[in-house]
Amino acid sequence: MNDRTPLDELRERVREAVRASPAHDLEKNLQALMGAFFDRFDLASREDLDVHRKLLDRSQAKLVALEARVAELEARKPPG
């Protein structure tokens, strides 16, 4: 059974990269390694989150306006 966490795996890969690479290649290798590591977690960027937050805020405002409009129309409806 493998009890290694994703962070343990990342730590080991960083160690391997440091041992196997000259210093000038280290940054490039670490960027690729970190990118591959975080891709596994299906993370969203801050920019994506901000865009979706704005869309959600606009949708919420439209929903509130529509609910008010429906209530107004229902209040005008004659009984029966």
C-alpha positions in Angstrom: 0.0 0.0 0.0 1.3 3.4 -0.9 1.0 6.0 1.9 2.7 8.8 0.0 0.8 12.0 -0.3 0.9 14.1 -3.4 3.2 16.5 -1.5 5.6 13.7 -0.7 5.7 12.7 -4.3 6.3 16.4 -5.3 9.1 16.7 -2.7 10.8 13.5 -4.0 10.6 14.7 -7.6 12.1 18.1 -6.7 15.0 16.2 -5.0 15.5 14.2 -8.1 15.4 17.3 -10.3 18.0 19.0 -8.1 20.3 16.0 -8.1 20.0 15.4 -11.9 20.1 19.0 -13.3 22.6 21.7 -13.6 21.7 24.9 -11.7 20.7 26.8 -14.9 18.2 24.1 -15.9 16.7 23.9 -12.4 14.2 26.7 -12.7 12.8 25.4 -16.0 12.6 21.9 -14.6 10.9 23.0 -11.5 8.3 25.1 -13.4 7.4 22.1 -15.5 7.3 19.8 -12.5 5.1 22.2 -10.5 2.8 22.7 -13.5 2.4 19.0 -13.9 1.8 18.5 -10.2 -0.9 21.2 -9.9 -2.6 20.1 -13.2 -3.5 16.9 -11.4 -5.7 18.9 -8.9 -7.8 20.7 -11.6 -7.3 24.1 -10.0 -8.7 27.3 -11.4 -6.7 30.5 -11.8 -7.5 33.6 -9.8 -8.5 35.3 -13.1 -11.0 32.5 -13.8 -12.4 32.8 -10.3 -12.8 36.5 -10.6 -14.6 36.2 -13.9 -17.0 33.6 -12.6 -17.6 35.7 -9.4 -18.7 38.6 -11.6 -21.0 36.4 -13.7 -22.5 35.0 -10.5 -23.1 38.4 -9.1 -24.8 39.6 -12.2 -26.9 36.4 -12.3 -27.9 36.9 -8.7 -28.9 40.6 -9.4 -31.0 39.5 -12.4 -32.7 36.8 -10.3 -33.6 39.3 -7.6 -35.1 41.6 -10.2 -37.1 38.8 -11.9 -38.4 37.6 -8.5 -39.6 41.2 -7.8 -41.2 41.5 -11.2 -43.0 38.2 -10.8 -44.3 39.3 -7.3 -45.5 42.5 -8.8 -47.3 40.8 -11.6 -48.8 38.3 -9.3 -50.1 41.1 -7.0 -51.8 42.7 -10.0 -53.5 39.5 -11.1 -57.2 39.6 -10.4 -58.4 36.8 -8.0 -60.2 33.9 -9.5 
